[in-house]
Amino acid sequence: MPDFSDTLVDRLAGADAVAVLTGAGISAESGIPTFRDPDGLWEKFDPQELANVEAFLDNPELVQGWYRHRRQLVEEAEPNAGHRALAELEAHVSELSVITQNVDDLHNRAGSGTVIELHGNITRNYCMDCDRPAEPETVDAAIQDGRPARCPECDGLIRPDVVWFGEMLPPDAVERADAATSRADVFLSVGTSAVVYPAAQFPVEARAGGAYVAEINPDTTGITDEVDESIRAPAGEALPALRDAVSARTTG
């Protein structure tokens, strides 16, 4: 049984707004390999050499193929107990916003109502030239034909809707994350090492604004010394137990 305090349960049960920052740790429990995990024919490639505009323009077919492979891994995965517990926690708090560094769409598939995607979503694609959304089938068909995927409207190259190295985070997502952080009475940092900015700053800013901040992670993180409480357990164990404790408090 994960060890968390009555204070955390009480604060969650009485919160007007809760914000949750999630990272790769929560999705690893769904079997999704991390960005740098070796994987068969892609093992020889350095992700940093593929996940940037220059690499894409130099060899769009290669980069599209790599992201197609990663998208297929995501589509084969399922939301785990941690994803589902966060979605179910919404029934017991007035407002819950999930701020995620993940691009795998699992929070949406689990049923979370407010998901702020800081790094985009690998299941979506769009044209670099005209910004029109592009269906995954367009990319798949082109790759199977041995050619780069292009927009059927303007012939521009189609790219995944993710943030590459050297690119800014989507301003709208950052603005929404800032707003959710400033409103939060409780802030949870889940499955993230909390070393990548600006995401790592959100829990610190929340605590400075008066929120009760707890991290859920089997390991120490970059913010361990700056939170109110650390729960040393995987998200798939800690979040269901926390949901149940809050549910008992609010309905008992």
C-alpha positions in Angstrom: 0.0 0.0 0.0 1.5 3.3 -1.0 2.3 5.6 1.9 0.7 9.0 1.7 -0.5 11.4 4.4 -4.0 12.3 5.7 -3.1 15.9 4.9 -2.8 15.1 1.2 -6.1 13.3 1.2 -7.8 16.1 3.1 -6.4 18.8 0.8 -7.5 16.9 -2.3 -11.0 16.2 -0.9 -11.4 19.9 -0.2 -9.6 21.4 -3.2 -11.3 23.8 -5.6 -8.7 23.0 -8.2 -6.1 20.3 -8.7 -3.3 20.2 -11.2 -1.3 17.1 -12.1 2.0 17.1 -14.1 2.8 13.8 -15.7 5.9 12.4 -17.3 7.3 9.3 -19.0 7.0 7.2 -15.8 3.3 7.0 -15.9 3.3 5.7 -19.5 6.1 3.3 -19.0 3.7 1.3 -17.0 1.6 0.8 -20.1 4.6 -0.8 -21.8 5.5 2.3 -24.0 9.2 2.4 -24.4 10.9 5.7 -23.5 12.2 8.0 -26.1 15.7 6.5 -25.9 14.9 2.8 -25.6 16.6 0.7 -28.3 14.1 -0.9 -30.6 15.1 -3.2 -33.4 15.8 -1.6 -36.7 15.7 1.9 -35.2 18.4 1.1 -32.6 21.2 2.5 -34.7 19.6 6.0 -34.9 20.1 8.7 -32.3 16.6 10.2 -31.4 18.2 13.7 -31.2 19.3 13.4 -34.8 15.8 12.5 -36.0 13.6 14.7 -33.8 14.5 18.1 -35.4 13.4 20.1 -38.4 16.8 19.8 -40.1 16.8 16.0 -40.0 13.2 16.0 -41.3 13.9 18.3 -44.2 17.0 16.3 -45.1 15.3 12.9 -45.0 11.5 13.3 -44.4 10.8 9.7 -45.3 13.2 8.4 -42.6 11.8 10.7 -39.9 8.2 10.0 -40.9 8.9 6.2 -40.7 10.4 6.5 -37.3 7.4 8.4 -36.0 5.0 6.0 -37.7 6.8 3.2 -35.8 6.5 5.1 -32.5 2.8 5.9 -33.2 2.0 2.3 -33.8 3.6 1.4 -30.4 1.4 4.0 -28.7 -1.7 2.8 -30.5 -1.1 -0.8 -29.4 -0.8 0.3 -25.7 -3.6 0.9 -23.3 -4.1 3.4 -20.5 -3.0 1.9 -17.2 -4.4 2.1 -13.7 -2.6 5.4 -13.1 -4.2 7.0 -16.1 -7.6 5.7 -15.2 -7.4 6.8 -11.6 -6.6 10.4 -12.6 -9.6 10.4 -14.8 -11.8 8.9 -12.1 -10.5 11.4 -9.5 -12.3 14.1 -11.4 -15.6 12.9 -9.9 -14.3 13.8 -6.4 -12.8 17.3 -7.0 -14.2 20.5 -8.5 -11.6 20.9 -11.2 -8.7 18.7 -12.3 -6.2 19.6 -15.1 -3.6 17.1 -16.4 -0.5 18.8 -17.7 1.5 16.2 -19.5 5.0 16.0 -21.1 3.9 12.8 -22.8 2.8 12.6 -26.5 1.0 9.3 -26.3 -2.7 10.4 -26.0 -3.2 7.9 -23.1 -4.7 10.5 -20.7 -7.3 11.4 -23.4 -8.1 7.7 -24.0 -8.4 7.1 -20.2 -11.1 9.8 -20.1 -9.5 12.8 -18.5 -11.5 15.9 -19.3 -8.8 18.5 -19.3 -5.4 17.4 -20.8 -2.8 20.0 -21.6 -0.2 18.5 -24.0 3.1 20.4 -23.6 4.9 18.4 -26.2 2.1 17.7 -28.6 0.5 14.4 -29.6 2.1 11.7 -31.7 -1.3 10.4 -33.0 -1.8 13.7 -34.9 0.0 15.0 -38.0 -0.2 18.3 -40.0 1.2 19.9 -43.1 4.3 22.1 -42.5 3.2 24.5 -45.2 -0.5 25.0 -44.8 -1.0 23.7 -41.2 -3.9 21.4 -42.3 -4.4 18.3 -40.2 -3.3 15.1 -42.0 -4.7 11.6 -41.3 -2.3 8.9 -40.2 -3.4 6.8 -43.1 -1.9 9.4 -45.5 1.5 9.0 -43.8 1.2 5.2 -43.7 0.2 4.9 -47.4 3.1 7.1 -48.5 5.7 5.2 -46.4 4.4 1.9 -47.8 4.9 3.3 -51.3 8.4 4.3 -50.5 7.9 8.1 -50.7 7.6 11.0 -48.3 4.1 11.8 -47.1 2.8 15.1 -48.5 -0.3 17.2 -48.0 -3.1 16.3 -50.5 -4.1 20.0 -50.6 -0.8 21.8 -51.1 1.9 19.1 -51.5 3.7 20.3 -48.4 5.5 17.8 -46.2 3.5 16.2 -43.4 5.1 16.1 -39.9 4.0 14.7 -36.6 2.3 17.1 -34.2 5.1 17.0 -31.6 7.6 19.4 -30.3 11.1 18.8 -31.7 14.5 19.7 -30.3 15.1 23.4 -30.9 11.3 24.2 -31.1 9.3 26.3 -28.6 6.5 24.7 -26.7 3.0 25.6 -28.0 2.2 29.0 -26.4 -1.4 28.1 -25.8 -0.4 24.9 -23.9 2.1 26.8 -21.8 -0.5 29.5 -21.0 -3.1 26.9 -20.0 -0.6 25.1 -17.9 0.5 28.3 -16.1 -3.2 29.1 -15.4 -3.9 25.6 -14.1 -0.8 25.9 -11.9 -1.8 29.2 -10.4 -5.3 28.0 -9.6 -4.3 24.8 -8.0 -4.9 24.1 -4.3 -3.1 20.8 -4.7 -0.4 19.9 -7.3 0.7 16.4 -8.1 3.9 15.7 -9.9 3.7 12.1 -11.3 6.2 10.0 -13.1 8.5 12.8 -14.1 12.1 13.4 -13.2 11.3 17.1 -13.0 14.5 18.3 -14.7 13.1 19.5 -18.0 12.0 23.1 -18.0 9.6 24.8 -18.1 7.5 21.8 -16.9 9.8 21.3 -13.8 9.0 24.8 -12.7 5.2 24.2 -12.4 5.2 22.3 -9.1 7.7 24.8 -7.6 5.5 27.7 -8.7 2.4 26.0 -7.4 3.9 25.6 -3.9 5.0 29.2 -3.9 1.4 30.1 -4.6 0.2 28.2 -1.6 -0.7 24.8 -3.2 0.1 21.6 -1.4 2.6 19.8 -3.6 3.2 16.0 -3.7 5.3 14.0 -6.0 4.6 10.4 -7.0 7.7 8.6 -8.2 9.7 5.5 -7.2 12.9 7.6 -7.2 14.0 11.0 -6.0 13.6 13.8 -8.5 14.8 17.3 -9.3 12.1 18.7 -7.0 12.2 16.2 -4.1 13.6 18.8 -1.8 11.0 21.4 -2.8 7.7 19.5 -2.3 5.5 19.0 0.7 5.3 15.2 0.3 7.0 12.4 -1.6 5.2 9.1 -2.4 7.7 6.5 -3.3 5.6 4.2 -5.5 4.7 3.8 -9.2 1.8 5.8 -10.5 -0.2 2.7 -11.2 -0.1 1.8 -7.5 -0.2 5.2 -5.8 -2.9 7.0 -7.9 -5.7 4.3 -7.5 -5.0 4.2 -3.7 -5.2 8.0 -3.6 -8.4 8.0 -5.6 -10.0 5.5 -3.3 -8.9 7.5 -0.2 -10.3 10.7 -1.6 -13.5 9.0 -2.7 -14.0 7.6 0.8 -13.5 11.0 2.3 -15.9 12.8 0.0 -18.7 10.2 -0.1 -18.3 8.7 3.4 
